[in-house]
Amino acid sequence: MATLEIDCPICAEVLELTDQDRAELQVGDVIVCSSCHSEMEVTRNDGGEDFELELLGAMTTCPNCDEEFEVTAEMLQAAPMTRAQDGVEVALMTCPHCRAKFELELADEES
């Protein structure tokens, strides 16, 4: 059975979809990344490699209060970008629940 591997656009976790999974998916269905909980809508499912997803929402969990929240485009625009200790570029996010600041690493989008 063939497996289609897709990289999550937020955390770069590999999402694996079998032929059976694909057969059950319709355009408009939502897939949730098991690692970062980002939501992606199926926009094309024509068989083979002809499969596309569109990012709906990125979820993250605050490392301070453990509350999960959606990372919106507005939050990302307002967040200053900096470099983490390992040299990776990160967004300096503020938790909407406890107001703690933390670094959020974003996966590079590949064209």
Secondary structure as the mmCIF struct_conf table of DSSP 4:
data_model
#
loop_
_struct_conf.conf_type_id
_struct_conf.id
_struct_conf.beg_label_comp_id
_struct_conf.beg_label_asym_id
_struct_conf.beg_label_seq_id
_struct_conf.end_label_comp_id
_struct_conf.end_label_asym_id
_struct_conf.end_label_seq_id
STRN STRN1 THR A 3 ASP A 7
TURN_TY1_P TURN_TY1_P1 PRO A 9 CYS A 11
HELX_LH_PP_P HELX_LH_PP_P1 GLU A 13 GLU A 13
STRN STRN2 VAL A 14 THR A 18
HELX_RH_AL_P HELX_RH_AL_P1 ASP A 19 GLU A 24
TURN_TY1_P TURN_TY1_P2 VAL A 27 GLY A 28
STRN STRN3 VAL A 30 VAL A 32
TURN_TY1_P TURN_TY1_P3 SER A 34 CYS A 36
STRN STRN4 GLU A 39 ASN A 45
BEND BEND1 GLY A 47 GLY A 47
TURN_TY1_P TURN_TY1_P4 GLY A 48 GLU A 49
STRN STRN5 PHE A 51 THR A 61
TURN_TY1_P TURN_TY1_P5 PRO A 63 CYS A 65
STRN STRN6 GLU A 68 VAL A 71
HELX_RH_AL_P HELX_RH_AL_P2 ALA A 73 ALA A 78
BEND BEND2 ALA A 79 ALA A 79
HELX_LH_PP_P HELX_LH_PP_P2 PRO A 80 PRO A 80
STRN STRN7 MET A 81 ARG A 83
TURN_TY1_P TURN_TY1_P6 GLN A 85 ASP A 86
BEND BEND3 GLY A 87 GLY A 87
STRN STRN8 GLU A 89 THR A 94
TURN_TY1_P TURN_TY1_P7 PRO A 96 CYS A 98
STRN STRN9 LYS A 101 GLU A 105
HELX_LH_PP_P HELX_LH_PP_P3 ALA A 107 GLU A 110
#
